[in-house]
Amino acid sequence: MGNDSKHRFGTRAIHAGQHPDASTGAIMPPIYQTSTYVQPKLGEPLHGYEYARVQNPTREALERNVAALESGTHGIAFASGMAAIEAFVKRRSAGDHVVYEENVYGGTHRLFVMVLQRLGLAFTSVDSSDPDALRAAIRPNTRLVHIETPTNPMMKVTDLAASAEIVRAAGATLIVDNTFASPFNQRPLELGAHAVVHSSTKYLNGHSDVIGGIIVTSDDTIAAELRFLQKAAGAVPGPFDAWLVLRGLKTLHVRKERHNANGQRVAEFLAERFGPERVFYPGLPTHPQHQLARRQMRGFTGMVSVDTGSLQRASRLVQATRLFSLAESLGGVESLVGHPAIMTHAAVPKEMRDRMGVTEGLVRFSVGSEDVEDLLADLEQALEA
Ligand SMILES: *Cc1c(COP(=O)(O)O)cnc(C)c1O
């Protein structure tokens, strides 16, 4: 059933990259829980399989599947989203310059500034939703631009087609962290990005039981460099984790439709309570980039943030919900609530948080796929508490 680009998204989610097991006919790809492969003859491994850091059939099925969903040709899986992002930057060398969206995932900022900068790479953060600011941040030695849209947790939207044009004109490479949108809602490769990265921990797996990451590209050179890094540095996912994500992906389109619908309802509910200017969700007509989001995305995802006005109100709200569990992470079927300034974005300096709008009153919801009436009732009782 190979790449099947002729099929629609939901069909690809279920079938792409998978085929019944050749030895038994098992419809599900087996979990190849092995570290090595027996070689029948010296120097002639069976079907090319030698050692599981380098090749694993379960991982390969996952890589083919996500590549097909992102409209790319190569998928390269990693042990976590951070390992994937690190591998992409490690294609570059000391002295190279990287531009990144200032409102990226807190861990991405931490990796860039507290780890990779020490090794001689230079980083500049920018508000990439402003194309002129992006253009101005690019230097002669800029090799890489890392964008996230919608951003975490402010749900700011960057124009991907315009960014790809700017980055390509500068001879640099554009990678887009598509974790929040998922390929169901947005496909950056179709808009000109060179590569897409996911924390598959989130919507791709969707069941809060795996840490994983993956990069998709249609560029053969980038893919070969990433394959080399996957082998050379070794941050690979285990076969069981790869299998779990593959299983989760079979319902991505069904889950994501529900997340989109529930996210919209929760955003509208919060807009009524707090006022639309305090709610950050690209599906609200009052969102500053609503028109762009409508052009670029097919749905607006299940992530909603609200500025409650104070740490005290935020802290009461996140501890009063019953269905929304107070926890880091996002993108699972169960609803979560979090406080970015104290939780996910604690590593981001306070003045940078203030500039981005990540105030002490900000609360972020990952709206799950429960019945939305129950979620709204839970928010209602939590706000009354
Ligand atoms: C969670 C997350 C990451 C990091 O992924 P891990 O799987 O936790 O390593 C990167 N980017 C975004 C947008 C995320 O939400």
The ligand as an SDF file (V2000), in Angstrom:
LIG
                    3D

 15 15  0  0  0  0  0  0  0  0999 V2000
    6.3220   18.9960   23.2330 C   0  0  0  0  0  0  0  0  0  0  0  0
    6.8390   19.8400   22.1590 C   0  0  0  0  0  0  0  0  0  0  0  0
    8.1620   19.7230   21.7180 C   0  0  0  0  0  0  0  0  0  0  0  0
    9.1430   18.7720   22.3820 C   0  0  0  0  0  0  0  0  0  0  0  0
    8.8280   17.4460   22.1360 O   0  0  0  0  0  0  0  0  0  0  0  0
    9.1680   16.2270   23.1470 P   0  0  0  0  0  0  0  0  0  0  0  0
    8.5530   15.0660   22.4750 O   0  0  0  0  0  0  0  0  0  0  0  0
    8.5610   16.5680   24.4670 O   0  0  0  0  0  0  0  0  0  0  0  0
   10.6510   16.1470   23.2160 O   0  0  0  0  0  0  0  0  0  0  0  0
    8.5630   20.5040   20.6480 C   0  0  0  0  0  0  0  0  0  0  0  0
    7.7240   21.3760   20.0660 N   0  0  0  0  0  0  0  0  0  0  0  0
    6.4430   21.5260   20.4690 C   0  0  0  0  0  0  0  0  0  0  0  0
    5.5680   22.5070   19.7710 C   0  0  0  0  0  0  0  0  0  0  0  0
    5.9670   20.7670   21.5240 C   0  0  0  0  0  0  0  0  0  0  0  0
    4.6980   20.9390   21.9290 O   0  0  0  0  0  0  0  0  0  0  0  0
  1  2  1  0
  2  3  1  0
  2 14  2  0
  3  4  1  0
  3 10  2  0
  4  5  1  0
  5  6  1  0
  6  7  2  0
  6  8  1  0
  6  9  1  0
 10 11  1  0
 11 12  2  0
 12 13  1  0
 12 14  1  0
 14 15  1  0
M  END
$$$$
